Amino acid sequence: MRRLIAGNWKMHKTVSETREYIEKFLRLVEHPESREILLCPPFTSLYVAGEMLEGSGVKLGAQNCHYEKSGPYTGEVSPPMLKEVGCEYVIIGHSERRQLFGESDEVINKKLVACLEEGLRPILCVGETREEREAGMTFKVIETQVRLALSGIEEHTDRIDIAYEPVWAIGSGTPATPQDAVEVHTFIRQLLSEINPKNEGRTRILYGGSVKPQNAKEFMKHEEINGLLVGGASLDPESFAQIVYSF
Ligand code: PGA
């Protein structure tokens, strides 16, 4: 299983900034077979990014999608639209989507189903808030999010990756400790083998939340951590390339 290093740009970079980034980034990364590199720009940049990344080995992903293929959903973008511009991945259920845009576990489940139908590989994000962690509810919260998200698609867990992103670590400058991450990753791994005994470790479990070039290696030392989902530090091509090559 190749480890996955994904950059989530969130609502950053215009089309011209995307061009500039990718020109620089492709000079910095060769594509070693041992790792998979993914960029997730905003919707408006996907087309140009798709053209530029073609044949480079660096993959393209979106940050969200709707669960219908088309229809009267003003402002939304569907899985077939993403597929056509070259996306292979879609981030689903990021905590910013859950918290700021009211995405429920039920909607997240529908989005996962829609991505799988389209042949897109979803990265399902799960994670507890600071209050939930302090109340000792971390495992319960993660279990609920994972079970509800995967409901009805249990036998397809090998076509999904999961990112553990503690909400309190995102954008805060304070990541989880690698030990905390390993503990939750191990829990998710066990849960996956319960949900789908045939999974056999084919779902990658990534860590996300304040990953930087300075700390990436500490996470990637652990075999339980199958990759990283990087926000802020992926916005600069040099810092993202350093993370890609940190292990
Ligand atoms: P961060 O974001 O690296 O800026 O903490 C991670 C994420 O939200 O995916």
Residues whose N, C-alpha, C, O or C-beta is under 5 A from the ligand:
A	BS01	PGA	N8 A169 I170 G171 S172 G208 G209 S210 V211 L229 V230 G231 G232 A233
